[in-house]
Amino acid sequence: MEGPGDLVLDRILNKIEGDSKITGITHDGSGLALWPFIRHQTLFYFTFTKRNFASVGKGHTATKWQVVRTLIFAVWKNALILTVKRKPIWIVNSGITNVKAGDRYFNRLADYFYQVKPDDTIELEETAYGKHSLPRIHRRVYSHLSIRILAKVLSLFLYRSESAEVQTQVDRLFATLQERLADEEYDAELFNKLKYELLTRFRTILAEFAIYKFLFKHGKPKILLVEDASYGSKSHLIKAAKDLGIPVAEYQHGQINHRHIAYNFGPSVGKSSYVNFLPDFFLTFGSLWGDMIQLPVKKVNIGNPHLSESVETTKGITKEKIILVLGSGTNSEEMIDCVLRLAKRYRSMGYQVIFRPHPLEWATLDSVYKRVLDEKIAIDTTSNVYNSFQRADIVVSEYSTALYEAKAFVDNVYIIRNYFSESFGDESTNIFPNLNENADLDLTGNKKADESNHQLWEPNWKKNYQEFIRSVINSNAKSTI
């Protein structure tokens, strides 16, 4: 296992993206680059899997009824409707960020942007865990799954003549990858699996690309906001938009830094045609985040809508003597030891220690966190973590998005500076005091406020978003005259 100080990502990126030999391999007919479709899995292996970090759980499996309901929704709200329901702002969002709001689901990222301009905005939403979260809080949500299904059907009949060329370019891609990574240790099955998956899926990718171009040509959006746009899996969607002169922006959805595989690229990428597969803009929570990544697009500091609105709505919640410990889902045994140590020391001082596992672990609490339950330590699985922050006097966490979010609600936020935090954290974690082996916490409540919150969370997100949309749409309109 490589030590936490090793710059594994930088090393791999320089080998793969130091020039355009790999990033420039494209399918001739469509112009689609092949590398984006396996980039995330490849880098994840070298920076995460190979270093023995466990992944969090898979979440709850969809029931048969949820699957049936999702398929009905995909037909009823299929994406082809967007060719006649023309709106200037299209948000392509994931379903994983939907949360329950009463008896409906609210997307804690996309729906805030929708609410600013509801008459001008539609959402094209992905499924999560095999289902759509229904019913949604508004009606201008359409099914991305409908595109996936249509493309799969079309791929059974179309693009057969492309198979030979696709095979040639895929062989070239993996031969070059193996040559560049010859001195790295890796499982030989890694590239066999990725190669098979890419060859199997590429005809569907070509069909999706054609559908996206058709939708954008006839639906006439003036801007796309795309969640996870830099990850690679939506590179054909981005190219379809850019081929038609439609600007693309990605909005930040979580914690990022110079070790995040989706938001850091090798030195050649910004100077090459690979930028055609990346968004034009990256909308950050605050300046600190954009300054830490190597993403060759324009950064715009917008703010964090969900956090900003939650700070206002939770102000009435009274602080209690609670030490809230957050799990990341990667080091369960270490987190259990930490929770038990804190409980043993601070219960006698009147503090309640509450443990909040990663949401994807909630389905397996009884087996994974039995020791915590046996000690009668409360486990928090409430849907709104911000309510939990507002109640807590102290928050303890490994490196995670929630670690930073907690600072907007709690003065005393501690980082567990373990192997995981050291491997994926960065210099920005220096704003947090360390939780040492003795579990020493400052209980005085006299922690001085610092200036980091403004850099983390740009204020006035709504005004910033309105100005961004207006400037991009106006600028793009002038350039097409």
RABELFEN-V210828 format. One record per residue. N is the residue number from 1. RES is the residue in one letter. OMEGA is omega in whole degrees, 0 to 359 (none if undefined). D_LAST is the distance of its C-alpha to the last C-alpha in Angstrom with 1 decimal. Layout:
BEGIN
((N	RES	OMEGA	D_LAST) (N	RES	OMEGA	D_LAST))
END
This chain:
BEGIN
((1	M	180	56.8) (2	E	182	54.7) (3	G	183	55.1) (4	P	181	52.6) (5	G	183	51.9) (6	D	179	50.7) (7	L	184	47.0) (8	V	183	46.9) (9	L	179	43.1) (10	D	182	42.4) (11	R	181	44.9) (12	I	180	43.5) (13	L	179	39.8) (14	N	179	40.8) (15	K	186	42.5) (16	I	186	39.8) (17	E	177	36.6) (18	G	173	37.9) (19	D	186	36.1) (20	S	182	33.9) (21	K	178	36.9) (22	I	183	36.8) (23	T	182	33.2) (24	G	179	31.9) (25	I	185	33.9) (26	T	171	31.6) (27	H	189	32.0) (28	D	185	30.8) (29	G	184	29.6) (30	S	186	27.3) (31	G	181	26.7) (32	L	173	28.2) (33	A	182	30.3) (34	L	185	33.8) (35	W	182	34.9) (36	P	185	32.8) (37	F	176	34.8) (38	I	185	38.1) (39	R	186	37.2) (40	H	181	38.2) (41	Q	180	41.5) (42	T	182	42.4) (43	L	177	41.8) (44	F	180	43.5) (45	Y	186	46.5) (46	F	184	47.0) (47	T	185	46.3) (48	F	185	47.8) (49	T	183	49.9) (50	K	183	51.7) (51	R	171	52.6) (52	N	172	54.4) (53	F	179	52.3) (54	A	175	52.6) (55	S	176	49.7) (56	V	183	49.7) (57	G	184	50.6) (58	K	183	48.6) (59	G	183	48.6) (60	H	178	49.9) (61	T	179	49.9) (62	A	175	48.4) (63	T	179	51.1) (64	K	179	51.2) (65	W	179	50.2) (66	Q	178	47.1) (67	V	179	46.1) (68	V	180	46.6) (69	R	179	44.7) (70	T	179	41.8) (71	L	176	41.7) (72	I	179	41.7) (73	F	180	38.8) (74	A	177	36.9) (75	V	183	37.3) (76	W	182	36.8) (77	K	182	33.7) (78	N	189	32.3) (79	A	181	28.8) (80	L	176	27.9) (81	I	184	27.9) (82	L	178	24.6) (83	T	177	22.9) (84	V	176	23.7) (85	K	188	24.0) (86	R	177	20.3) (87	K	183	20.0) (88	P	185	17.2) (89	I	176	19.8) (90	W	175	22.0) (91	I	177	25.1) (92	V	191	27.0) (93	N	177	30.3) (94	S	177	33.9) (95	G	186	36.8) (96	I	182	39.2) (97	T	174	38.1) (98	N	177	39.1) (99	V	182	42.0) (100	K	175	44.3) (101	A	187	43.6) (102	G	180	46.4) (103	D	180	46.5) (104	R	180	42.8) (105	Y	180	40.7) (106	F	178	38.2) (107	N	188	35.9) (108	R	173	36.5) (109	L	188	33.2) (110	A	188	30.5) (111	D	175	31.9) (112	Y	178	31.5) (113	F	177	27.8) (114	Y	185	27.9) (115	Q	178	30.0) (116	V	181	27.5) (117	K	186	24.9) (118	P	181	27.0) (119	D	184	25.0) (120	D	191	21.8) (121	T	168	23.6) (122	I	177	25.5) (123	E	174	27.7) (124	L	194	28.5) (125	E	174	31.9) (126	E	171	34.2) (127	T	174	38.0) (128	A	182	40.4) (129	Y	174	44.0) (130	G	182	43.4) (131	K	167	42.5) (132	H	176	39.9) (133	S	187	41.2) (134	L	356	41.7) (135	P	177	41.4) (136	R	188	38.3) (137	I	174	37.8) (138	H	190	34.8) (139	R	183	33.7) (140	R	176	30.1) (141	V	181	31.4) (142	Y	190	31.0) (143	S	172	33.0) (144	H	179	31.8) (145	L	180	35.1) (146	S	176	34.1) (147	I	180	31.7) (148	R	182	34.5) (149	I	180	36.9) (150	L	180	34.7) (151	A	179	33.9) (152	K	179	37.6) (153	V	180	38.5) (154	L	183	36.0) (155	S	178	37.1) (156	L	184	40.6) (157	F	185	39.6) (158	L	173	36.5) (159	Y	177	35.9) (160	R	181	39.6) (161	S	181	38.8) (162	E	190	36.9) (163	S	183	40.1) (164	A	181	41.5) (165	E	178	38.4) (166	V	179	38.0) (167	Q	180	41.7) (168	T	183	41.3) (169	Q	177	38.4) (170	V	176	40.1) (171	D	179	43.4) (172	R	180	41.7) (173	L	185	40.1) (174	F	175	43.4) (175	A	179	45.4) (176	T	177	43.3) (177	L	181	43.5) (178	Q	177	47.3) (179	E	182	47.5) (180	R	184	45.5) (181	L	185	47.6) (182	A	182	50.9) (183	D	176	52.6) (184	E	175	51.5) (185	E	178	53.8) (186	Y	179	52.3) (187	D	182	53.4) (188	A	181	53.1) (189	E	182	52.1) (190	L	184	48.9) (191	F	175	47.0) (192	N	180	48.8) (193	K	181	47.6) (194	L	179	44.0) (195	K	179	44.0) (196	Y	182	45.4) (197	E	180	42.9) (198	L	179	39.9) (199	L	181	41.2) (200	T	188	42.1) (201	R	194	38.8) (202	F	177	36.3) (203	R	176	36.1) (204	T	177	35.3) (205	I	179	32.6) (206	L	178	31.0) (207	A	177	31.2) (208	E	179	29.7) (209	F	179	26.8) (210	A	179	26.2) (211	I	178	26.5) (212	Y	180	24.0) (213	K	178	21.4) (214	F	181	22.3) (215	L	184	22.2) (216	F	180	18.8) (217	K	185	17.3) (218	H	178	19.0) (219	G	174	19.3) (220	K	173	15.6) (221	P	178	16.5) (222	K	174	14.0) (223	I	173	16.6) (224	L	169	20.1) (225	L	189	23.1) (226	V	175	25.7) (227	E	179	29.3) (228	D	185	31.0) (229	A	184	27.8) (230	S	184	29.5) (231	Y	177	32.7) (232	G	185	31.6) (233	S	179	32.4) (234	K	183	28.9) (235	S	178	27.3) (236	H	174	26.5) (237	L	180	24.6) (238	I	180	22.6) (239	K	178	21.8) (240	A	178	20.9) (241	A	183	18.3) (242	K	177	17.0) (243	D	181	16.9) (244	L	177	14.3) (245	G	181	12.2) (246	I	179	14.1) (247	P	182	15.6) (248	V	176	19.4) (249	A	172	21.9) (250	E	176	25.6) (251	Y	180	27.9) (252	Q	181	31.3) (253	H	181	34.1) (254	G	183	37.2) (255	Q	177	39.0) (256	I	173	37.6) (257	N	185	38.8) (258	H	176	39.2) (259	R	180	41.4) (260	H	189	39.1) (261	I	182	38.4) (262	A	189	35.0) (263	Y	176	33.5) (264	N	185	34.9) (265	F	179	34.0) (266	G	189	35.6) (267	P	184	34.6) (268	S	192	32.6) (269	V	183	30.2) (270	G	182	27.6) (271	K	187	27.5) (272	S	179	27.2) (273	S	179	25.0) (274	Y	179	26.8) (275	V	176	24.1) (276	N	181	22.2) (277	F	178	24.9) (278	L	178	24.8) (279	P	176	22.7) (280	D	185	20.1) (281	F	172	22.0) (282	F	183	25.6) (283	L	187	26.6) (284	T	172	30.1) (285	F	183	33.0) (286	G	188	33.6) (287	S	182	33.4) (288	L	185	36.6) (289	W	181	35.3) (290	G	181	32.2) (291	D	186	34.4) (292	M	186	36.8) (293	I	177	34.7) (294	Q	180	33.3) (295	L	188	30.0) (296	P	176	27.2) (297	V	181	24.4) (298	K	178	23.3) (299	K	178	25.9) (300	V	182	25.3) (301	N	183	28.5) (302	I	186	28.4) (303	G	180	32.0) (304	N	185	34.2) (305	P	185	33.8) (306	H	180	36.9) (307	L	182	39.1) (308	S	180	38.1) (309	E	181	38.7) (310	S	176	41.9) (311	V	181	43.3) (312	E	186	43.0) (313	T	182	44.5) (314	T	184	47.4) (315	K	182	48.6) (316	G	181	51.5) (317	I	184	53.0) (318	T	175	56.2) (319	K	178	56.8) (320	E	179	59.7) (321	K	183	61.8) (322	I	169	59.7) (323	I	183	58.9) (324	L	180	56.0) (325	V	183	55.7) (326	L	176	52.6) (327	G	179	52.7) (328	S	180	50.0) (329	G	183	51.5) (330	T	184	52.3) (331	N	189	55.7) (332	S	182	57.6) (333	E	178	61.1) (334	E	179	60.2) (335	M	177	58.5) (336	I	179	61.6) (337	D	180	63.9) (338	C	181	61.7) (339	V	181	61.9) (340	L	179	65.6) (341	R	179	66.2) (342	L	180	64.3) (343	A	181	66.1) (344	K	185	69.5) (345	R	193	69.0) (346	Y	176	67.3) (347	R	182	68.7) (348	S	178	71.8) (349	M	177	69.8) (350	G	180	68.4) (351	Y	173	65.1) (352	Q	176	63.7) (353	V	179	61.9) (354	I	180	59.2) (355	F	177	57.5) (356	R	178	54.0) (357	P	174	53.4) (358	H	183	50.0) (359	P	180	48.8) (360	L	176	49.0) (361	E	188	52.7) (362	W	182	53.6) (363	A	184	54.7) (364	T	184	57.3) (365	L	186	58.7) (366	D	182	62.3) (367	S	186	62.6) (368	V	187	60.5) (369	Y	181	61.5) (370	K	181	65.0) (371	R	178	66.5) (372	V	180	64.4) (373	L	180	65.3) (374	D	179	69.0) (375	E	178	68.9) (376	K	175	67.7) (377	I	183	64.5) (378	A	177	61.8) (379	I	184	58.7) (380	D	175	55.4) (381	T	177	53.2) (382	T	186	51.6) (383	S	185	48.0) (384	N	181	46.7) (385	V	182	47.6) (386	Y	174	46.4) (387	N	179	49.3) (388	S	177	51.6) (389	F	185	50.3) (390	Q	177	50.8) (391	R	190	54.4) (392	A	174	55.2) (393	D	182	56.8) (394	I	175	56.2) (395	V	180	53.8) (396	V	183	54.6) (397	S	164	52.3) (398	E	176	51.4) (399	Y	181	48.1) (400	S	174	45.5) (401	T	184	42.6) (402	A	177	45.1) (403	L	181	46.9) (404	Y	180	44.0) (405	E	182	43.3) (406	A	182	47.0) (407	K	178	46.6) (408	A	185	44.6) (409	F	191	47.8) (410	V	178	50.8) (411	D	184	52.1) (412	N	179	54.3) (413	V	183	52.3) (414	Y	175	54.1) (415	I	171	52.9) (416	I	187	55.2) (417	R	180	54.7) (418	N	183	55.8) (419	Y	179	54.8) (420	F	181	51.8) (421	S	180	50.5) (422	E	183	51.2) (423	S	186	49.5) (424	F	178	46.2) (425	G	183	46.2) (426	D	184	45.2) (427	E	180	45.9) (428	S	179	44.3) (429	T	179	47.4) (430	N	177	49.4) (431	I	181	48.6) (432	F	172	51.0) (433	P	181	54.8) (434	N	168	56.4) (435	L	183	58.7) (436	N	184	61.7) (437	E	179	64.5) (438	N	181	66.6) (439	A	179	63.8) (440	D	178	64.1) (441	L	176	61.9) (442	D	183	61.5) (443	L	185	62.8) (444	T	183	63.0) (445	G	183	59.6) (446	N	181	59.1) (447	K	181	56.2) (448	K	176	54.0) (449	A	177	50.4) (450	D	184	47.9) (451	E	187	44.4) (452	S	183	43.0) (453	N	180	41.8) (454	H	178	38.9) (455	Q	178	37.8) (456	L	188	38.4) (457	W	178	36.7) (458	E	180	33.9) (459	P	175	34.6) (460	N	184	32.3) (461	W	184	30.6) (462	K	178	29.1) (463	K	180	27.5) (464	N	180	26.2) (465	Y	179	24.7) (466	Q	180	23.0) (467	E	179	21.5) (468	F	181	20.4) (469	I	181	18.6) (470	R	184	16.9) (471	S	182	15.7) (472	V	181	14.5) (473	I	179	12.7) (474	N	180	11.0) (475	S	180	10.3) (476	N	178	9.0) (477	A	179	6.6) (478	K	183	5.4) (479	S	181	5.6) (480	T	179	3.8) (481	I	none	0.0))
END
